[in-house]
Amino acid sequence: ENSIVLHSSHERKDGSTLPAEVHISAYNHEDQKLFIVFIRDITERKNIEEQLLQSERLLSDVEKVNKSGAWEYTVETEKMYWTKGLYNVHEFPLDSSIDHITEGLNCYLPEDRDIIMEAFKKCVTQGIPYDLEFPFMTYKKNHRWIRTKTAPIFENNKIIKVIGSVVDITEKKIKEIALKEREELFRTLFEQVAVGIVQLTPEGKFIHVNTKFEHIVGYTEAELREMSFRDITHPEDIHLDDEKSKPILSGELDSFEFEKILFQIHRKIFI
């Protein structure tokens, strides 16, 4: 007795397509070869398979756009599954035999490996999620920055799985580092220049002043934050502030320069 299983499409009476699983068995009966055919409607199965394929394609597309990947760790088997996007983030070959935990850990700097492993263990054993950022070196030795997040999955109050994501945040991190460097440079210049510098709100309230400006007017920064530029401006020059600030606030001018009289604590000064 021989049998085969086929998957084929058939046309119903109404013209619609019937996806079917066909089992064909052959046997001999009274010196005659006969066949028994079983046909199973697998429309529902095909719909589910198509939905799964669509979900996988969507996940793959989203991971490409976000430069991200995901993983799932099963506590009982101690096995980890990676999405294709996660292989791409690590620049690993698509080889399921790779020891994900060990090889993935090697992508972190030596001084960060204990930190990420400790966070992973706490998530697996205590259900404590983490959200961390690290410098990262891919399998191909390319330097990156990544953000990694996890969440435990419980069943009957027991942790059965941990799911996680890894996102390439290199571009964002480079911008953050550059901004921080510019801010540090600005703060250095702000304090070290030989002229008074102030930062004001559109209403003229003090936000920050440098040390030189404190010396010029005799007020501390804390005192000035309770005041406005108008409070230390001589009454004869208050109109200058209004005249000069309007083009700045409207965007007509980027800067202006003029002389005015300020009040120091005990005397008036010219600036």
Salt bridges, closest charged atoms under 4 A:
GLU21 OE2 - HIS7 NE2 3.19
GLU21 OE1 - HIS23 NE2 3.04
GLU21 OE1 - ARG40 NH1 3.55
GLU21 OE2 - ARG45 NH1 3.12
GLU30 OE2 - HIS29 NE2 3.78
ASP41 OD2 - ARG12 NH2 3.47
GLU49 OE1 - LYS46 NZ 3.87
GLU50 OE2 - ARG57 NH2 3.14
GLU72 OE1 - LYS161 NZ 3.58
GLU91 OE2 - ARG144 NH2 3.60
ASP131 OD2 - ARG147 NH2 2.53
GLU133 OE2 - LYS172 NZ 3.94
GLU133 OE1 - LYS173 NZ 2.83
ASP168 OD2 - ARG144 NE 3.54
GLU171 OE2 - LYS67 NZ 3.11
GLU176 OE2 - LYS172 NZ 2.65
GLU176 OE1 - LYS173 NZ 3.59
GLU221 OE2 - HIS208 ND1 3.64
GLU221 OE1 - ARG225 NH2 3.40
ASP241 OD1 - LYS260 NZ 2.61
ASP242 OD1 - ARG230 NH2 3.08
